């Protein structure tokens, strides 16, 4: 396991800078490139505990759905390439700055890049809205990371190249998709919190804007459904903004200051927001978990090294990225034409930021 000192030496910065970046300290004045270098170094050194060599032994087996073939028009013939010619485009549907707000996408990208290096596959980046784009003919296939709008989705689907989606998108049963069961993940988290005696469980999350419209996140939907079925849903405990530590801080502060009866636990849509939530709680003179418990999502590198260490849902982003490339290479090497949907299980990681309600105010 890497230390802050090792990360600092590899990234060429001070230990203090590493610590403040990993804790999303907004008062730190460093460039986005420096922040990205620190986060990438952190992941590459295995600071997030589950290293690639252990993943094949420890990560749960994914579930795979393959649709029954139906009479449809024949798809374009797959591109015939030799291994040395294989070039895969990574379509990043988000701005690079979003990797700093939510390192989940960063860890998926790094996993894809590592898997490509092992296979001797060349990757090219295709940025949001065509930024750093490459002609379709230069790529044997595309891996789409992140939510995608209908315009860009249709443009990709018109190409003759196979596509693997990494996110929750409408599945056409021809392309491949790697996703996670976020409903099950939310149920794991809320069941754990509820078992500790909590009823006033708040939610802080974000929403993606696609085609000019804001769409509810699957975690938000699953939270409301579970809380209603448990008979403890309270809309005043729901706060939605962007998936950033800054909004995690702002929304949680709003909850503490303005929500009448208050809350005893906070479920955050990602670890970045959870870190912001903990800072807001502590700035209000409250303690985690003695006064308010906090649970996050993703299990990013810094989660286990926080004070208190963060209880979170691990999404196995390394396995997600690796599976995406495996599906792509299977398409190219075995000429598979039918689509696959691979569901990667999640795992609740219990640490110190969540405690029994009996200890709370």
Residue, then its C-alpha position, 0 to 999 in steps of 0.5 A: x500500500x502506497x503512502x502519502x510520501x510515495x505519492x508526493x515523490x512520484x507526483x513531484x509535490x509536497x505531502x501536504x499538497x497530496x493530502x489536501x488534494x485527496x481531501x478536496x480542499x477548495x482553498x488549495x491553489x494548484x492547477x487542475x493538471x497537478x490535481x489530476x497528476x496526484x489522483x492518477x498517481x494515487x490510483x496507479x500506486x494502489x492507494x485504494x487498497x484493491x490492487x489489480x493483481x488481487x482483483x481477479x481473486x477478490x472481485x465478485x463475478x459479474x452477471x451477464x445477459x445475452x438477448x435471444x437473437x431476433x430477426x433484424x437487419x444484418x449489422x455491418x461486417x466487423x472490421x478485420x484487424x491484426x493485434x498490432x493494428x487494433x486502435x480503440x477510441x475512448x469516448x469520454x462524454x464528460x469534461x476532464x474537470x469532472x474527473x477531479x470532482x468525481x474520481x470514479x470516471x478517472x479510475x475507470x479510464x485508468x483501468x481501461x488504459x492499463x488493460x490496453x497496455x497489457x494487450x498491446x492495444x492502442x487507445x485514442x481519446x475522443x473528448x466531449x462534443x468532439x473535442x480531441x475527436x478522431x475520424x471513425x475510420x481510425x478506430x476499430x471500436x469505441x468504449x463510451x465512458x459516462x452518460x451520453x446524449x441522444x445526438x452523440x449516441x446516434x452518431x456513434x451508432x451510425x458507425x460500423x465499429x463495435x461499441x461498449x458502453x460504460x454506464x446506464x444507457x438505453x441498451x439496443x441489444x446489439x452493442x455491449x454495456x457494462x453497468x452496476x446494480x445501483x438499486x442493489x447498492x443503495x439497498x445495501x447502504x440503507x439496510x446497513x444504516x437502518x439496522x443501526x437504528x436510523x430513521x432520519x436518513x438524508x440524501x445528497x446527490x447530483x443529476x446529469x443534464x442530457x439533451x438539455x434536461x436534468x435526469x434523476x440519478x438511479x441512486x436517488x430513485x432507489x433511495x426514495x423507493x426504499x425509504x417509502x417502502x420502509x415508511x420513513x421517506x421525508x422529501x425535506x431530507x433530499x438535496x440535489x446539486x452536482x456530483x462534487x465535494x463542494x455541493x456535498x458540503x453546501x447541501x449538507x450544510x443546508x440540511x443541518x441549518x434548515x431541515x426542522x427535525x434534522x437528520x441522523x445519517x446522510x447517504x451521499x451519491x459519491x465519496x466526493x460528496x460524502x467528504x464535503x458532507x463530513x466537512x460541513x457536519x464538523x464545521x457545524x460543531x457536530x461529530x461523525x458518526x456520533x452525531x451524524x453518520x455518513x455513507x458514500x459511493x465508489x470507495x475512492x482512494x482517500x476513503x479509507x484514510x479519512x478521519x473517520x474512515x468512510x463507510x462506502x459502497x465499492x463499485x469495483x471501477x477497476x473491474x468495470x474498466x477491464x471488463x469493458x476492454x475484454x468485451x471490445x476485444x472479444x468483439x474484434x477477435x471472435x467476430x461476435x455480433x450479438x450484444x452482451x450486458x454485464x452487471x458488476x456487483x457492488x460491495x458495502x465497505x463498512x468503516x468508521x463514519x457510520x454508527x448506531x443511532x442510539x449514540x446520536x443527539 
